[in-house]
Amino acid sequence: MKIQLLLVSMALISTSAFSQTSGGPDNYGYEWHDSNDPQGPTYNWIDITTVGTLASGLTDDNSVGQFSMPNFVYYGQAYNQLKIGSNGWLSFDNVANISHCFPTIPSAGGNGDNLVSPYMSDLNFLTSYPSFPNIGEIYYHDDVTNDRFIISYINVPWWQAGTPDWIGSNTFQVILSRADSSIIFQYNDVDQTNLIDVGGCATDLVIGIENFDGTDGISHSTEMVPADNYAIRFYAPYTCSPTDSMLAMQSCTEFYWDQTAMTYTSTGAYIDTISNVGGCDSIVTLDLTILPLPDNNVTQNNTILTSDETGANYQWLDCDNNYSIINGANNQSYTPMTTGNYAVEVTLNTCSDTSDCYIVDYTGIEEISGKQKQLVKMVDFMGRETEFKKNTPLIFIYSDGTRERIITIEE
């Protein structure tokens, strides 16, 4: 209800008398800077009248919505619903109405909390006299590209007692930036002459923000009409977002982690805590598996060399030829064809190790002892065990360690 008897004057109250360019922080940490401050925003009006949605149903002393929007973090809580008030306020709660005389900011209880108040004053959208149409409008728009939600009050007059029951025109907007939880008020063209100063009310016009229960907030001004082409930005405090990451590694026998400049020799989880770019703790966990080296021992039975590791990959090497690989010698056992020194490289689960060199000596192998001997196996000239084949050079290996080179020719 309008209390017309309290109208005492029409006052020009402008930011020309307001020299402060920043304020805060409040208890939560919000602070504001205006477009006259070196740390403040640059005024940059965003026209959404051609892309935005018209908020219908606004009259005098009422609200519309709640309207859905992407999550916006405000005083540490995420909200996805917005109420738009006819009297120049927004709320993340389902507030019905806030009317003159308006609450101070912050102010617990009352008609509503969780307020964003760019121009909380006695505005009017109602056309009571058809011959004097009220052209005030509100548009809202989710600017997905720039990650922000915008609400614009366009040509909205103040209420007055008379015919028509409105006067003046005010165009301003609110920008909710999801990227950093900041809030920008922009004043494009506001009425510097017709704000009604009601006697006994010190809050005819209130600009500021307030938390969910009204116990914290930050006021920009009361009873002061901002200048045209003017902006205010409310900066949210930086909230740490600790990060966790996992690094899974396998290594043979040991692992050097350059992040900690330490060498680890045991399987386990190792943690390093560092400060990330935001100054928050970043926890990195190294999930380390240390794999053992394969058995590199070799058992020698006369001229037969056998790796002691089973189920691995094998590569026999010629120690006398700079450890060159012996083509085709990839079995667990190997019988060299000539006198020399031989080793084996054993690979198991990505880990490799090389044996010592073992000498195989064929000197005097043709000297046949008088003892009974048995044929143990036949190998080809590559050292691979084989069955008897005609017209093929073979090596017969006997139980006493002797061997014979034999070829049976059949035409």
N, C-alpha and C positions, 0 to 999 in steps of 0.2 A: 504494500500500500504506500502511495506517495504522501508525504507529510508536507503539504504545501505551505502551512503556516510557518515552517522553519526557514523558508527561503528569505535570505536577507540581502544577498548581493550577487552580482555577476563580477567575477574577478579574473584578471589576467595573471596567471601563475605559470611561469615558464622556466625552462632550464637555464635561461640567461642568468638567473640568480643562483644556479647550482653549479659550483665550481669543482666539486669532487668528481674525479674520473674513474675511481675504482673503490671497491669495498670488500669487506670480509677478511678472513674466512669465517663462516659459521662453524658450529661445533662439528659438523660432518666434514667440512673442508671446502664447500663451495665458496667461490669468490667471483666478483664481477669486475669487468673492465668495459669502458665505453669506447666509442669511436673517436673520442678526443684523447684517449690514453695510448701511449706507445705500444702497450701490450694488448690493446683492445682490438676489436674487429673493424673491418672496413665496411661502411654502409654499402649494401648491394641488394637493392630490392629485387625480389623474385616474383614475377607475375605468373600466378597460377590460375587466373580467371578463365583461360581457354582450355586448360588441361585438368583442372581440379573438379571436385564434386561440390555442388551447392548444398549447404546445410539448410534444410527447410524446417519450418516449424518454430522459428525464433520470433518472439514477440517482445514483451516488456517484462523484465524480471523473471526470466525462465531459463531453461537449458534444454539441449537436445543431445541425443546419443544415449548410450555409449557407442562410439564408433571404433571398429576394429582397426588395428594398425600393427606393424611388426614390433617385436619387443623393443622397448626403450628402457634403459636402466636409469632410475631416478632415486637418489639417496640410497643406492646400493640394492634396490629391488627392481625386478623387471616387470613392466606393465605392457599390456597389449590392447587396452581399452581406454578411450578418451572421451570425457564429457566436455561439451562446449557450452559456456554460459553466455547469455546475452549481454551481461554486464562486464565483458572484457576479461574473463577469467577462464581457465581450463583446469580440469581436475582428472586425476587417474582413478578417483573414486566415483561412485554413482551419486554425485551431489545433485540435489533437486534445484536449489536456488540459493544465491547469495545476493542480497540486495542492500541498498543504502540504509543505514550508515555502515560502511564496510569495515571488516575486521583489520586490525593491524597484522603485520607479518613479522615474526611468526605469532600465532595465536591458537592455542589448543582449544578444541571443542568448537562451539558455535555451529554455524550452518554447514561448514565443510572444511576439510583439510586436504592435504596432498595437492596443493594449489600451484599452478603456474599462472601468474597474474601480470600480463603485459600492460594492462590498461584498465584495472578494476575500478569502474566508475559507473554512474547511472546512465547507461546507454539505452537506446530504445530502437527496436525494429518494427514496432507496431504502426500501422496506418489507421489512425482513428478517424481521420477525415479524408474521404476519397479525393477531395479536391487538392489535398496536400499529401501526395503519395510519398511514403518513406522508401528510399532507394537503398538502404543499408543491406549488405549481404555478407555472408561468410562462406569461404571456400576452404576445402582441405584436400591435400594431395600427398600421396606417398611417392617421393622422388627416389625410385629404386636405384637409378644410376649413381646418384650422389649419396645414397644411404641416409636419407633424412625424411622427416615428415613435417609438412608445412601447413599452417593454418593462417588464413588471411582474413582480416576484418576490412571490408571495403565500404567506404562512404557511410559509416555508421554514425548517426547523430546522437547527441545527448537528449535525455528526457527533459521536458520543461512543462510547467503549468501554463497552459494557454492553447491557442489555436494557431498553428498546429501544436501537437504535444511533443514536438521534437525540435531541436535546433542544432545547427552546426554540422560538421562532417569530419570523421576521423578514419584514416586508413593506416593500418599497422598490421604486423604479422609476427608469428612465432615459428622458429625453425628448431625442431628437435633433431639433433645430430646423433645418429646411432653410433657413429664411429668412435666418438670420444665422450658421449653422454653430455655434451654441452648444449646450452639453450641460448638462442639468439632472439632478442626482441628488435624489430626494425620498425621505425616510424617514418612513413612516407609523407603523409600530409595530415597533420592533426590540428584541431581547432584551438588556437591560442587565446581566444577571447571569450568563449561562452561556457566554460566550466562553471557550474552552479556551486557556489560555496555556501553550504547550509550552516547556519548558526548552530553551534552546539555539537557539530560533527567535525572532527579533525582528520577524517579519512575519507574525504569525498573522492579522492583518486589515490590508488595504492598500486605500486609497481614492485614486484619481487617474487620470490619462490618460497615454498614451505613444504616440510616433509609430511609423512603419512599421518602423523598424529598431532601436528601443529606445535610440537615441542622444539623444533629447530627450523631455521630458515634464514633467509637473508633479504633484507629490504633495500631496494634501490632508492626509493623516495616516496613521499606522500605529499599530496596537495601541490604537485608540480607537473605541469604539462611538458612533455619532452619537446625538443626542437624537431623541426622537419629534417629529413635526411640524416637521421640519428640512429645509432645502433648500440645495444647493450648485449654483452655476452657473459653468461654465467658458466664458469668453468668448473667442471667436476674434478674432485681430487683424483690423482692417479691411483688406481687400485691395482695392487700387485696381482699378477697372474702367474703363480709358480708353474714351472713346466717340468715334466718328467719324460725321460727318454731311456730306451733300452738298447744296448749294443751287444749283440750276440756274436761271440768269436770262438774259433777253434784254433789251437796252436800246438805245435809239437815241442814238448819239453818245457817251454817257457814263452811268455808273451810280454813285450814291452809296450806299455800304454803311455803314449806321449802326453796325454791329458794330465796324468799324475806324475809323469817322469819316473815311473816305477816298473820293475820287472817282476812278474808273477809266475810262480812255478807250480801252483796248485789250482785245481778246478774249484770254482766258487763264484760268488757274486761280490763284486767290488763297486763301491759307490764313491762318486765324486760330486761335490756340491760347489757350483759356481754361481756368480751373479749374471743374470741375463741382461739384455739391453735395457730393460725396464727397471733394473735395480732389484729384481726379485730373485729368490733362490731358484736355480735350475739344477735339478737332480739327474745325474746321468749314472745309470747302472750298467756295469760291464758284466754280462753273463758269460763267464769264461770256462771253456772246457780244455783242459790240458791233455793231449793225447801222448801216450808213451811211444818211444821209438821201437821199431820192430827188433827182434832178436837178430843180431848180426854175426852170430857164431856159425861156423861151418864145421861139419864132421867130415873127415877125410878117410876113405877106405881105399888105400893104395892110390890108384889114379882117379877114383870117383870122389867128387866133391858134392856135398849135400848141405843145403841151408837148413839150419835148425828151426827156422820160422816156417809155419805151415799156413796155407790159405792166403798167401801174399802174392805180389807180383815180383818177378825176379829178372834181373839182367846181369849176366855174367860178363866180367871185364878182364881185359888183358893188361895186367899190371906192368908188364915189360914194354908195353906200347902206349904209355901215358894214359893208362886206364881206359883205353878205347873199348867201345862196346863190341861184343862178339855176336854177329848177326845170327839170329835163330836160337841163341842160347838163352832161353827164357823159362826153362823148367826149374823145379826145385833142386834137381841134381844135374850135374854137368861132368862129362868126362872129356878132358882136353885131348887133342890129337897129337900134340907135341909137347916136349919138355918146356916148362915155363912157370911163371907165377900168375896166379889167377885169384880174382875176388868176385864177390857178388853184391850188387846193390838190391836191397830188399825194400819194397814199398808196401805199407799197410795203413789203411785209413788216412791217406794223404801224407803220411810221415815216411821218410826214407832214411836209411842208414846203410853204410857200406862196410863190408867185412874187412878183416886183415887179408893180406895176400898169402896164398898157400902155394907151395911149390909142388909141381908134379914132374917127376923125373923118370924118363924112359930109358936112361942109360942102363945097358945090360939086360934089357927086358927079354932079349932072345935067349939068355942063358937059362936053359930048362933044368930045373931041379929034378932029382930022382923021385920026388914024391908024387903020389897019385894026385891028379888035379881034375876038377870038374868045371865044365863050362857054366859060367854064371849068367852071362847075357851077351847079346850082340848089339853093337851100336854102329851107326853109320859114321862117316867121316866128319859130321857136324856134332857128334857126341850124343845123338838122339838114339834111344833104345829102339830096336826094330826086330822084325822077324827075319828069318833067313830068306835071302833073295838071290837068285842066280844073276850072273852078269853084273853084279853090284859090289863095289869094294866095301868090305865089312871089317870090323874089329871084333875079334872073339876075346872076351874077358873071362879069365879063369879064377877059380877059388883061391889060388895062391897069389893072385895079383898080377900074374903075367897076362900077356895078351898077344894075339897074332893078327896080322893083317892078311885077310884072305879074300880072294875073289874066285868064284867058281864060274868058269866060262862054259857056256853050253851053246853050241851052234844050232 
